[in-house]
């Protein structure tokens, strides 16, 4: 390249997308780029689901930690997490849980800061994080974890997975997927044969709906727009100036980004798109012991859903509570799980959608993600336990098609689609979702602490029979 060094395939695809119409291309070089990208992409997608070399991870102090443990009736907890401090000092806690104000006195440290070196923790002290959990909570690493452990030998993905690519290292894979869908759709006129090809760009880290961009039309030029949001070579290093017509496409792309296929026909409540926030309490990844609390809730977009208005964030995004515009933030609406069936009946008709079966299918997805993929990737760390906020949306494509054809539908079960997994999922959302039912929130807090913190005081047999917890 004119930068004086070889280009990665991802960078080559980035240049092709950004300068697809430039007359400055050396044609043989452009054709060589395109050929190499196509060959690598075909080999990559064809190789998904094949056995991968794998080494299980384990705390080198594992046996020493377990040997040093003594039965105890009490456990001392320290936290720097403000909402937990409030809960520990205002909510009646399970017997045996003691709050202390000095970290060095604690048996369990519930911290919102990232632990950098787990091996430096005292042998007796446990913490609310796992090493290697970035494999599921970073959006650029989650696709790698899913591909590595959950793709089938024929290269097919789990039904709950939406294609997702890291724009920094996998732009060529995204470009290949995007162009294949574009070419397929250009050859068919039948709506039912069309392949979805609308995408959403998200920061690789962080949550709260911040920094999202939509690629929502279907032209080759959209690939250029995606390139503009990918982490890029500094502008001063570009060998050819950007076409002035597209220079305004650049956004804030200083951080890592992923691009994920959009669910175009989501399940609706009150004519609005929604996702659900549920939680997974992990006592151990190896052996795998994890529970999902019964309490989960829906977060609704502020405005009615329309494919023609996907450029409106209040239509396209379900999380607005953290928007800088106070009016938009205050319009965020939530519904707790006990309200789901009545909300769906109001939208589609009585019992058209089965919310109970929908939740069962969601639990199956969580079991597969956490019990099969994450457990292998994270391994055995006896001084760790953690909880995660998981965001899920539901694909209602089959229901939408049936309704458009005038068919009678009963007991439809939409397909859950994983959006992301979050570190220390938001407590405030739980408190707001339950509204005035403070006891529901108190139960959720106590159940979380019994699973994560009170490992010696509350047995798995007790948790397995807990009415508010589902074992994965």
Buried (B, 14 or more C-beta within 10 A) or exposed (E): EEEEEEBEBBBBBBBBBBBBEBEEBEEEEBEEBBEBBBEBBEEBBEEBBEEEEEEEBEBEBBEEBEEEEEEEEEBBBBBEBEBBBEBBEEBEBBEBBEBBEEEEEBBBBBBBEEBEEBEEBEEEBBBBBBBBBBBBBBBBBBBBBBBBBBBEEEBEBBEBBBBBBBBBBBBBBBBBBBBBBBEEBEEEEEEEEBEBBBBBBBBBBBBBBEBBBBBBEBEEBBBBBBBBBBBBBEEEEBEEEBBEEBEEBBEEBEEBBBBBBBBBBBBBBBEBBBBBBBBBBBBBBBEBBBBBBBBBBBBBBBBEBEEEEBEBBBBBBBBBBEBEEEEBBEBBBBBBBBBBBEBBBEBBEEBBBBBEEBBEBBBBBBBBBBBBBBBBBBBBBBBBBBBBBBBBBBBBBBBBEBBEEEEEBEEBBBBBBBBBBBBBBBBEBBBBBBEEEEEBBBBBBBBBBBBBBBBBBBEBEEBEEBEBBBBB
